[in-house]
Amino acid sequence: MYFTPPLARLIEEFQRFPGVGPKSAQRMAFYVLNMPAQDVKRLAESIVEAKEKVKHCSRCFHLSANDPCEICSNKKRDGSTLCVVADSRDVIALEKTREYKGYYHVLNGLISPLEGRGPEQLKVRELIHRSHQESVKEVILAINPTIEGDATVLYISSLLKPLGIKTTRIAFGLPMGSDLEYADEITLTRALEGRREV
Amino acid sequence: MYFTPPLARLIEEFQRFPGVGPKSAQRMAFYVLNMPAQDVKRLAESIVEAKEKVKHCSRCFHLSANDPCEICSNKKRDGSTLCVVADSRDVIALEKTREYKGYYHVLNGLISPLEGRGPEQLKVRELIHRSHQESVKEVILAINPTIEGDATVLYISSLLKPLGIKTTRIAFGLPMGSDLEYADEITLTRALEGRREV
């Protein structure tokens, strides 16, 4: 045991974070010891407060301290489109583009038989109900191009189409600034498939 | 403002940590939201507890929840040698070798005129007093091979030598497993200077 117990415990706590190894955890713990006492108190309070106050919006399941969330409460948004994402982080990514003006629906995961996650663990039922109820015209699936993503898209679209709701998926292809020469075959195949008239 | 306020505040707090950028801070904050409530409470308590309990040992200035620290309280260690380091982290690094059995003295920094840090900001006076008082035979300076380190070594050795205390500095040279071909000139020069009969 090299560190004095309270310090060892703190390092251990920090090491639980994703992407934080022993060295980073140590650096963070020493940083805490050097912080002014009131900053340390504020940090601890922020942690507890975020955990206590941030919940899932009961309408779109985005993380928020309010229910309905800030986005759902904004009546100026376009109610005819609904963007479906796997995770709250994806909402943030899309909001940053400032391009999308409709509402969101967070699935809280993707269908993954390997991890034992079926549609009933996701907010799929709520999505179908909502799309119908709110007379949504188009559901945009902003879902990652992975096996889990493809399975989820297939499942959701099979439920939405019979309801007469237009279901689209975001485009896959070359990222901006990239080079065709270095693109992988699957990306290039997807880019070809998704070609559009200029 | 993309994140709900309590979440935005937590991300901001995490971003203050050294080596934690916006993306890592975001990942850490989302991780907190997904942690069980009692784990979140324990994390917050560990932070406050470490800050409250961990102080500098009044004898060697190593970080510890006890005074004197765990190392100074260990009467089995060799009182004739004293290892001088800049930082508490260096004590941990040296302890991990399991080679050194003497006591330590943490300077809490190095002499750096550029950053306005002179010997009076460091625990140099305490080192000299202690070395004399405790009849130390050898002071080992385990100080980084930098400009600040060299200046600090020069200053401390000039004070210790008149007291008849043997003053040594750890060796600099090729790190184990490295390749001479790729070593920089300064390291190689130091390695040549420090050559020993085999």
Chai-1 contact restraints between the chains, C-beta under 6 A:
chainA,res_idxA,chainB,res_idxB,connection_type,confidence,min_distance_angstrom,max_distance_angstrom,comment,restraint_id
A,Y2,B,I92,contact,1.0,0.0,6.0,A-B,restraint_1
A,Y2,B,E95,contact,1.0,0.0,6.0,A-B,restraint_2
A,T4,B,S64,contact,1.0,0.0,6.0,A-B,restraint_3
A,T4,B,A65,contact,1.0,0.0,6.0,A-B,restraint_4
A,P6,B,E49,contact,1.0,0.0,6.0,A-B,restraint_5
A,P6,B,A50,contact,1.0,0.0,6.0,A-B,restraint_6
A,P6,B,K53,contact,1.0,0.0,6.0,A-B,restraint_7
A,P6,B,V54,contact,1.0,0.0,6.0,A-B,restraint_8
A,P6,B,A65,contact,1.0,0.0,6.0,A-B,restraint_9
A,L7,B,A50,contact,1.0,0.0,6.0,A-B,restraint_10
A,L7,B,V54,contact,1.0,0.0,6.0,A-B,restraint_11
A,R9,B,S46,contact,1.0,0.0,6.0,A-B,restraint_12
A,L10,B,S46,contact,1.0,0.0,6.0,A-B,restraint_13
A,L10,B,A50,contact,1.0,0.0,6.0,A-B,restraint_14
A,E13,B,L43,contact,1.0,0.0,6.0,A-B,restraint_15
A,E13,B,S46,contact,1.0,0.0,6.0,A-B,restraint_16
A,F17,B,M28,contact,1.0,0.0,6.0,A-B,restraint_17
A,F17,B,Y31,contact,1.0,0.0,6.0,A-B,restraint_18
A,P18,B,R27,contact,1.0,0.0,6.0,A-B,restraint_19
A,P18,B,Y31,contact,1.0,0.0,6.0,A-B,restraint_20
A,R27,B,P18,contact,1.0,0.0,6.0,A-B,restraint_21
A,M28,B,F17,contact,1.0,0.0,6.0,A-B,restraint_22
A,Y31,B,F17,contact,1.0,0.0,6.0,A-B,restraint_23
A,Y31,B,P18,contact,1.0,0.0,6.0,A-B,restraint_24
A,V32,B,I47,contact,1.0,0.0,6.0,A-B,restraint_25
A,V32,B,K51,contact,1.0,0.0,6.0,A-B,restraint_26
A,L33,B,V54,contact,1.0,0.0,6.0,A-B,restraint_27
A,V40,B,K51,contact,1.0,0.0,6.0,A-B,restraint_28
A,L43,B,E13,contact,1.0,0.0,6.0,A-B,restraint_29
A,A44,B,A44,contact,1.0,0.0,6.0,A-B,restraint_30
A,A44,B,I47,contact,1.0,0.0,6.0,A-B,restraint_31
A,A44,B,V48,contact,1.0,0.0,6.0,A-B,restraint_32
A,S46,B,R9,contact,1.0,0.0,6.0,A-B,restraint_33
A,S46,B,L10,contact,1.0,0.0,6.0,A-B,restraint_34
A,S46,B,E13,contact,1.0,0.0,6.0,A-B,restraint_35
A,I47,B,V32,contact,1.0,0.0,6.0,A-B,restraint_36
A,I47,B,A44,contact,1.0,0.0,6.0,A-B,restraint_37
A,V48,B,A44,contact,1.0,0.0,6.0,A-B,restraint_38
A,E49,B,P6,contact,1.0,0.0,6.0,A-B,restraint_39
A,A50,B,P6,contact,1.0,0.0,6.0,A-B,restraint_40
A,A50,B,L7,contact,1.0,0.0,6.0,A-B,restraint_41
A,A50,B,L10,contact,1.0,0.0,6.0,A-B,restraint_42
A,K51,B,V32,contact,1.0,0.0,6.0,A-B,restraint_43
A,K51,B,V40,contact,1.0,0.0,6.0,A-B,restraint_44
A,K53,B,P6,contact,1.0,0.0,6.0,A-B,restraint_45
A,V54,B,P6,contact,1.0,0.0,6.0,A-B,restraint_46
A,V54,B,L7,contact,1.0,0.0,6.0,A-B,restraint_47
A,V54,B,L33,contact,1.0,0.0,6.0,A-B,restraint_48
A,S64,B,T4,contact,1.0,0.0,6.0,A-B,restraint_49
A,A65,B,T4,contact,1.0,0.0,6.0,A-B,restraint_50
A,A65,B,P6,contact,1.0,0.0,6.0,A-B,restraint_51
A,I92,B,Y2,contact,1.0,0.0,6.0,A-B,restraint_52
A,E95,B,Y2,contact,1.0,0.0,6.0,A-B,restraint_53
